[in-house]
Amino acid sequence: MYESTLPVPGTGTNPPAKPPFWRRRWVQITGGISLALVALIAIGSATSHPNAAAPKASPSTSAPANPANP
């Protein structure tokens, strides 16, 4: 669609200018949804990764059991 920048007849003023691209509402909503999806995918893949931080078994501090003496 072509939007005219000519004065509106009868008013003597120009129509308001379009806001910059990044300030348009649909761009902000689309960007926010995309950012949220990327964050969820990153968090999900980090927690399901096989090398993710898992609780490590603490080393045993007791002496090994002595085998039965025959």
N, C-alpha and C positions, 0 to 999 in steps of 0.2 A: 504494500500500500504506500502511496505517496502522500507525505504530509507537507502541506504548504507552510512556508515561513512568511507568507505575505500577511499584511495586517488584516484582521478580521473586519469585514465591511461593517461600517456603522459604529465601530468602537474606537478606531484610531490607534489601537495598540497591537503589539505583536502577541501571538499566543506564547504561553510559557515554554521555555526550552526544555528538551528532554534531559533527564538526569544522565550522568555518566553511566556507562554500561554496568560497572560493578556496583552501582547504587540502586539498580532496578530490583524490585522485590522478587521477581521470579529467579533472578541470578543468585540472590542471597539464599533463597530457599533451596535451590538445586545444589549450591555449594555446601550448605549446611548438611544436607542429607548425604552428599558424597563424602564429606569429611567424617561424618558419623559412621558410615559403612566401612570406610578405610580403618578407622580406629577399632571397630568391632572385629574386623577380620584380623588385624594385627594382634589384638589381645587374645582372640581365640586361637590363633596359630601359635602364639607364644606359650599358652597354657597347655596345649595338647602336644607340644613337641616332645619327642622321647628324651631329649637331653635337658628338659626343663628342670628347674631346681626342685629336687625331690628330697624328702627327709633322708638324711644319711644315717646309716646304722652307726651307733657310737662304738668305738673299739672296746673290746673287753679288757677290763683291768684285773681280772682274776687270773691266777695261774692256770695253765691247762691241766685237765684232770689226768692223774697218773693211771696208766693202764694197770689192770689187776696183776699182781705178782704171782706167778704159779708156784 
